[in-house]
């Protein structure tokens, strides 16, 4: 009675995006040459954003030139902004709310961090890989299906800001980038064409079954 169909996204804008700053750093008030690390998601408990902010402080102690951006909004935003101030991140971290130019932002990021304590199949990771943005993510939900090798990212245990920071420092110091073949591969299993095909196949099979 149940048939599982994974989500499918329109990934063409992300696959087509250029790996370039495109004015993003200047817009955030950062120098054009600084490494930029981001998180994209709702600011709610399940996303574990405080682990990202704690990791940002630890990354800064190792790599003081790195800057950070949090994309998204939610009930925890005031609390998270206060935490960032308490940890001394100051003007190194920006909260920018919801955005409608995510391909552009992913194109500018050197690294996307997913700090969730639970997930399904995180769209942010799919979009980042399609954009060629390297990923550090927690080992929750469908993340291991997306980050299957270090070619696309590093996976760490959830609820551990030190592990997030350590993996992020490795990725930044080594200048890791996602190969073009991985960007080209991601729309196959996770693109909107596959979703359409799956739905079409399911409905046709039901029509045939009911007709019989």
N, C-alpha and C positions, 0 to 999 in steps of 0.2 A: 504493500500500500504506500510505501515511501520510496521516493526516487531522489537521490541527492544530485543537485546541479551546482557546481562551484560558481562563484560570482565571475562575471566577465566585465571588463572595463574598456572604455574607449581609450586606448593607450597611444594612439597615433600622435597626439600632441606631445606626449612625453618622449616617445621614440625619436620624434623629429627635432626635439629641442637641442640647441647647441650647448656644449659645455663651455659657458662663458659667464662672466659676471653680469653683463647687460645692465650695469648701473645699480644692481641690488645693494652692494655694500655702501655706496654713497647715499642711497635712500635710507639705509639704516643708521647712517652716521659713522660708518667704519671706513678705514683706509682701503683703497682698492686692492692692496696686496696681502691682506690678512687672511689666514685660513678661516673658513666659516663652517660651523657645525650647527645643525638644526634638528628640531623635533617638530613633528606635525601631528596634531591630534586634539581631541577634546580634553579640556583641563578638568578631568574628573578622576576619582580615586583609582579606578581600574587601569588608567594609563600610567600610573607610577611616575608622574612628571617630576616629583620631588627627588627621585633617584637621578634623573637627568641633571637637575640643578646642582645636586651634591656632586655628581660626576664632573660637571662643568667647573666647579671650584677646584677639584683635584687636577683636572686637565690644565687649568690655568697656572697651578703651582709648578707644573712641569714645562708647559708651553705658554708663557704669558702673552704671546702675540695672538693666540687663537681668540676668535669672537664667536658668539652664540646667538641663536634666534629661536624663539618659540612661536610657532604658527598654530593658531587655534584659540578657542575661548571656552569658558565654562565656569562652573561654580567655584572652583578652587583658584581662580586667577588672583584675587587679592592676597590669598595666603601664600601662593607661589611667588608673587612679586616681593612680598615681605621676606620670604626665605632667601631669595636672590640678594636682596639688600643686606640681610643679616650675614650672609656668607661672603660679603665683600665683593660681589661680582660687579656692582656699580654699572658703569657704561659698557661693560664687556658683553652684556646680555640684553636683548631686546624682546619684548612681548609685542607681537604685531596683530594679534587677533586673527579672524578668518580672512582668507585671501582668495581671490579669483584668478590669480596668475601663477598657479603652482608649477607648471612646466618651467616657467622662467626662474622661480625660486630654486627648484631642484637643479636646474642647470648651473646655478651659482654656488650651490653647496659643495663643499669638499667631503662632507660626511653627513649622513642622516642617522640619528639615534632613535631607536624605539625602546622605551623603558617600561613597557606594559607588564603588569603582573598577571594578566589574562588577555587572550585575544581569540578571535576566530581566524580569519585569513586577512591580515592587515593590509588595507589598500595603500597606506603610505609606503610600505616596503615595496609593493608591486610597482607603484608609480616611480619610486626612487630608482629601482633597478632599470626600469624602462628608460629613465632619464640619464642613466650612466653614473648615478650617484652612489658611491660605496655606502654600505650599511653596517652599523653595529646594532644588534637587536637581542632582546631577551628570548630565551628558549621557551616560548609559550605558544599554544594553539598551533596554527598552520605555519609559523615562522620557519621551522626546519624544511618544509616543502618549498619555500621560496629561497632560502639561503642554504643551498645544498653543498656549497664549497666556498673556500676563501676567495674564489674569483669574484664573488658578489658581495661577501660580507663576513663578519665574525659574529658568532652567537655565544651568549653568556647566560649564566643562571639569572633568573628574575630576583628582584629585591636586593640587588648588590651593586651599589653605586661604585665601589672600588673596581669591580670587574668591568663595568661599563667604561670607566675612565681608563683603565689599563688597555682595553681593546681599542678605544678611540685613539689613545696616544700611539699605539702600534700602527694603526691605519694612517694617521696623520704624518708620523715621522717617516714612514715608508712611502708616502705619497700614493697610496693604493687607488687604483682606478678600475672600473668595470670594463672588461673587454667589449668591443662592439658586438661580438657574436652573442654575448649574453643579453645585451639590449635587444638585439633582433629576435632572440629566442622567446622572450617573455610574453609577447602577445599571443603566441600559439596556445599555451595552456590557460592563459588568464585574460585574453582579449575578448572584445565584444562579439567578434565573428564566431568564436567557439561557443559563447553563450547562446547566440541565435541558433547555431547548428544543434546544440543539445536540446533546446526547447522545441525546435522543429521536429527532431527525432522522437522526442517523448510524446508530443501531441499526435503525431502520425501513428505511433504504435498504439496509442489509446483509441484513436479512431478505428483502426483496423480491428482491435480487440472488441470494441463495442459493436462494430458492424457484424462481427461473427456471432 
